[in-house]
Amino acid sequence: MVLRSDNMNLSTLRDSFCGAVCAGAVTITVISAQAQNLFVSDLGSSNIYEFTPDGVRSTFASGLLQPAGLAFNSTGDLFVSELGSGNIYKFTPDGARSTFASGLSSPDGLAFNRGGELFEADSGSGNIYKFTPSGAQTTFASGFADPVALAFSGSGDLFVADAVNATIYRLTADGGESTFATGLQGPFGLAFNSAGDLFVSDYNSGNIYKFTPDGVSNTFVSGLVGPPYALAFDSGGNLFDSQFFGGQIYEFTPGGDKSTFTSGLAYPMALAFQPVSTLQAVATGGKFQLTVAMPSPYHSTVIQTSTNLADWVNIYTNTPPFTFTNSMSTTSSCCYYRAVLGP
């Protein structure tokens, strides 16, 4: 979104959100949030579906062999693990497919770290593999019984759900391993909210649990008979859950109120939201202040400026949440700002 303070018209600038102010005694507040589409891997149909925020479905990719894990990188490419072939595919935003990795043993959960490296839960081998952006593969951790889901915390630790051991493990960046939670009945989905709480879908109990950062648990919702499988948060803090046998996607408010987002799927597995930025821009008397937050903490955001809406210059990079302030002369020409995803 671009804001022109001369006539207060709003116009769209591709997929980025911008706040623009001309110098002077002006106070402007802009809050912009790009709608996030939800992507779902549907095991029974062999498709990847894309849903708009109001639930309109389209087919993003088809003809896959048991699609399982989903993860977006910072540039909007979607990575898909394929249980049936042992491959990981990369899809550009327009749906062009290429093979990113092959020869894996039942690849399942996927997750990116802040550095843009892809981690894969290899349920057949019991290993966690790490891939550089160019596809170079190394073994990050091993010895799990059935690793199925991965999620990075805001501090950069990797959490692993082991369905057979009914345990959640925490792995530091150097591979140090500790047990975060035990006594579950088939953890299959992991997702962090913006406060750093870990949500776990427990397949056999029909519950979704919430764990504080220090490991204290409580039941967020119970009695799901689908049963609950994958989890993902949207930018508004709502939790989405795929019901594997029921074929539904449920949406839960932060307070736990449930609604059906969509139904009629054939064994929905992984969920992933497009990575987008939310920005708030405030200008007062020649001072420009930009506060940026994101639905996930794993990518940096670059603040850019332009005088003509065509040539953009990087002026600041940080990992959200953060606030950027830029002084402006009262005689300067109009200046535009935008926040875009970085690496």
ZIBELUR-V650281 format. One record per helix or strand of 3 or more residues. SS is the DSSP state (alpha for helix, beta for strand). FROM is the first residue (numbers start at 0). LEN is the number of residues. Records with the same first field share a line. If there is no record, write none. Layout:
SS->FROM-LEN ; FROM-LEN
This chain:
beta->15-6 ; 26-7 ; 37-5 ; 46-5 ; 56-5 ; 66-6 ; 77-5 ; 86-5 ; 96-5 ; 106-6 ; 117-5 ; 126-5 ; 136-5 ; 146-6 ; 157-5 ; 166-5 ; 176-5 ; 186-6 ; 197-5 ; 206-5 ; 216-5 ; 227-6 ; 238-5 ; 248-4 ; 257-5 ; 267-6 ; 276-8 ; 286-8 ; 299-7 ; 312-7 ; 321-6 ; 334-7
